[in-house]
Amino acid sequence: MSPEIAALKGRAESYKLLYKTNQVGRDEALSNIQPYIDAVNTKATALAKKFNVRPKLITVTGFLR
């Protein structure tokens, strides 16, 4: 995992926790989680294209579960 994605993941995980404990609103949580989702989906798409398989994309809703 690259350092950029690791930093985005840490931030996304912290906002996930804050959202689940009702310390931040949905809009603020989504705006801070979305860059991580985009980075992971880009990486998944690139790997899937390399190995000729369908990418396993994640959504914000799936990440928050």
N, C-alpha and C positions, 0 to 999 in steps of 0.2 A: 504494500500500500504506500502510495507516495505521501510525502509530508503534507502536501496541500490537502489531499483527501482526508488524511488523518486529522488535520486541524478542523476541516469542515465537519467531520463526523463528531468530534468532541463538542463542537458548538451545537450541532443538531441534537445530540443526545442530551445536552444540558437544557435546551429549549423544550425538548420532549418531556423531560421531568418537570420543568416549570409549568408547562401546559397542563399536564396531568394533575398537578397540585393546584390548579387555578390561580397561579401567580401572574401569568401573562394571558392575554387574549389570543383568540384563534388567529387573527390577522398578523399579529406580531410573531407568533410561533411559526406560521407558514412562511413568512418572509425570511426568517432565519434558517429554516429547514430546507427550503427549496434549492439553494445552491448545492447542498450535499446531494440531494436527489438527482439533480441535473448531472452532476459530475459522475455519480455512480451509473446512471443510465447511459451516459456517453461511453464510459469504460465497458459496460456490459454489451453495448451495441458493437463496439470495435472488436471485442473478443468473440462475439457470436459470428460476426462477419468473417473473422479469421478462420474459425473452425466450421463454418457453413451450417450453423444451427440457429434456432430462433432465440433472440435475447430474452432473458428473464428480467423484465423491467419492474421497478418498484414505484409505488405511488406514495404521496404524503400520508394518505389514509392508512395504507398498509404499514408504513413506518411508525405511525403513532399507535398502532395496536400493540 
